[in-house]
Amino acid sequence: MAKHYETIVTFNGRGFDVPFVYLRSALLNVPISRKDWLGYRFQTDPHCDLAEQLTFYNVSGRDGAARRFNLDFYCKAFGIESPKAQGVTGSDVNTLMAEGRYRDIAEILPARREGHRAAVSYLAGAARGR
């Protein structure tokens, strides 16, 4: 999939998702097709991490004016539907799996993915001044 896209936009991807994928690939002996997604912290191409953009790279620390909030907060602040509007968060998935509620997970994830895609697309435009 990485070969088909020039740019990725994430929320906290530089802090979690990309390192996780890189490490998981190493453990599974799967070649990494894009090694530039961590890159220089202050660049937005090929990887725009909205969590870093919206906190101004965390210049004000934990309690400053530009402190980090979750994606749900930013969605509400910009007046767009949050991926959490469906009522289930990522922390619910373990419980649903333990209860064997796989269909519930399968039905929830596409709606969350669409909500996440819309939120990230909107916020990426806002962060880049579009």
C-alpha positions in Angstrom: 0.0 0.0 0.0 2.8 2.4 0.8 4.1 2.3 -2.7 0.8 3.8 -4.0 0.8 7.0 -2.0 3.3 9.8 -2.0 2.1 11.4 1.3 0.5 10.1 4.5 -1.4 12.0 7.1 -1.7 10.6 10.6 -2.6 11.7 14.1 0.3 10.8 16.3 1.7 8.6 13.6 5.2 9.7 14.1 5.0 8.9 17.8 3.3 5.5 17.5 2.0 4.2 14.2 5.1 4.5 12.0 7.6 3.2 14.7 5.1 0.3 15.4 4.9 -0.6 11.7 8.7 -0.4 11.3 9.3 -2.6 14.4 6.6 -5.1 13.5 8.0 -5.3 10.0 11.5 -6.1 11.4 10.1 -8.7 13.7 8.2 -10.4 10.9 11.0 -10.0 8.4 8.9 -7.9 6.1 10.8 -5.4 4.0 9.8 -1.7 4.7 8.9 -0.1 1.4 8.9 3.5 2.7 11.7 4.3 5.1 11.2 8.1 5.0 8.0 8.3 7.0 9.8 9.3 10.2 12.1 11.7 8.4 12.9 15.2 9.6 10.5 16.0 12.4 9.4 19.4 11.0 8.7 18.4 7.5 5.1 17.6 6.4 6.0 15.7 3.3 5.9 12.7 2.9 4.4 12.3 6.4 2.2 15.0 8.0 1.5 14.2 11.7 -1.4 16.3 12.7 -0.7 15.8 16.4 2.6 17.5 15.9 1.2 20.2 13.6 -1.7 21.1 16.0 0.6 21.3 19.0 3.3 23.3 17.2 5.6 20.4 17.7 4.8 20.5 21.5 6.7 23.7 22.0 4.7 24.6 25.1 5.0 21.3 26.9 2.3 19.3 28.7 0.4 22.2 30.2 1.0 25.1 27.8 -1.4 26.7 25.4 -0.5 24.3 22.6 -0.6 21.2 24.6 -1.6 17.9 23.0 -5.3 16.8 23.0 -6.8 13.8 21.4 -8.2 13.6 17.9 -11.8 13.7 19.3 -11.0 17.1 20.9 -9.7 18.6 17.7 -12.7 17.3 15.7 -15.1 18.9 18.0 -13.1 22.1 18.1 -13.2 22.3 14.3 -16.9 21.3 14.1 -16.5 18.0 12.3 -17.8 14.6 13.3 -15.3 12.7 15.5 -14.5 9.1 14.8 -15.7 8.4 18.3 -19.2 9.7 17.5 -20.2 6.1 16.8 -19.9 5.4 20.5 -17.0 3.0 20.5 -13.4 3.8 21.1 -10.3 1.9 20.3 -10.1 0.9 24.0 -13.4 -1.0 23.6 -12.0 -3.4 21.0 -10.2 -5.7 23.5 -13.4 -6.1 25.5 -15.4 -6.8 22.4 -12.9 -9.4 21.3 -12.8 -11.1 24.7 -16.6 -11.3 24.6 -16.4 -12.8 21.1 -18.3 -9.9 19.5 -16.4 -9.9 16.3 -19.4 -8.8 14.2 -19.8 -5.7 16.3 -16.1 -4.9 15.7 -16.5 -5.5 12.0 -19.5 -3.2 11.8 -17.9 -0.5 13.9 -14.5 -0.3 12.2 -15.6 0.9 8.8 -17.7 3.8 10.3 -14.7 4.8 12.5 -12.4 4.5 9.5 -14.6 6.9 7.5 -14.9 9.3 10.4 -11.1 9.2 10.9 -10.5 9.7 7.2 -12.8 12.7 7.1 -11.3 14.2 10.3 -7.7 13.8 9.2 -8.5 15.2 5.7 -10.1 18.3 7.2 -7.5 18.9 9.8 -4.7 18.3 7.3 -6.1 21.1 5.2 -6.4 23.3 8.2 -2.9 22.6 9.4 -1.5 23.3 6.0 -3.5 26.5 5.7 -5.9 25.2 3.0 
